[in-house]
């Protein structure tokens, strides 16, 4: 495993957001959803493509808190411009389980 300096980690902005909307990303090569996530007034609302269809339906995602990287460059994914990276972990079957806070925190809160 490669180690990094604290300053490298500090550059990554992992923030909490709330999913406002989730829909099937029909144009994606792999099953995915398009998420619209509110990160509060400092960051605003961003959209993301998320391959999290193995454990969640769009209806289950709306209103949930998620953790995302908000300072990666935007990435074109088919017809969608992804503006953040929603984080998660692969389970034993390779399906993604979301990385989420264990309680309510203000939108836009940065990982401490």
N, C-alpha and C positions, 0 to 999 in steps of 0.2 A: 504494500500500500504506500503510495506517495504521500509525504507530509507536505503541508502548506504552512505559510506564515500566518499569524493572526491578521495582519494587514490584508492578506488575500481574502480571507473569510469575511472580513469587515466590509469589503466592497460589495458583497452579495446582499441585495435588499430583499429579504424574505419578509413578507407582510401578510397580515390577515385581511381577508375580504369576504363578502357575503355574495353568494350566487343569486343574481337577480333573475336570470333566465337561462334555460338549458334547452337545447334542441338537438335532434339528430343531425350530424354533419354528413349528409347524404353523398356529398362529392368526395369524401375522404377515401383513401385507398384502404386503410384499416378502420374498423369500427371506432367511431369517436363521436363526441358531442361538441357543439359550440357552446361555450359558457360566456355569459356576460357577468362580470364580477365587480362589485362596488368596493373600492379600497378606501373610502372616506374622502374628505375634501382635499387633502394634500396630493393624493395620487389620482383620484377620480375613478371612473369606470373603465374597465379594460375587457377585451374579449380574448378568448383562448380556445384552442383546439385541445381536447383532453380525451385520451384513450382510456376511459374509465367505465366502459359499457358492461364489463363483466360483473360488477357489483351494484351498479346504480342505474336507475331509470331517470329520465329528465325530471320527472315529477318529484323524485326523492332528493334531487340536488337543489332545487329552488329553496332558498332560505338558509341553506347550510353555510357554515363558516369553512373556509379553505385557507391553506397557506400557499403563497405563490411567490416566485421570483419576479419582481417588477422592473428590474433594471437590465434585463437582457435586451439586445436589439430586437426590433420587430422582425417577425419571420413570416414569409409568404408560404401558406400551406394551401395549395390549390387556389380556390377563389377567396380564401380567408386570410386576412392579415392578423396573425396571432401577436398579441401585445404583452403577454405574460406567460409564465410557465407554472401551471398548477402542479403541486408536488404530491407524491404518493409513494407507496412501496409495493413491490410485486409480492403476491402471496405464493404459496407452494405450487399453485397451478399457473403462475405467471400473470394473473389478473391483478390490476392495480387497485389498491386500497388507499383512499385519500389520507394525507397527512393533515390533521386538524388539531386546533387547540382543544384542551380538555375542559374548557369553560368559556363563558362570554368574555370577550375583550373588545375594546373599541376598534372599529374598522380602521385599517391602515397601520395598526400597531406593528412595529418592527420586531422581529425575533430578537430576544435578549441573549 
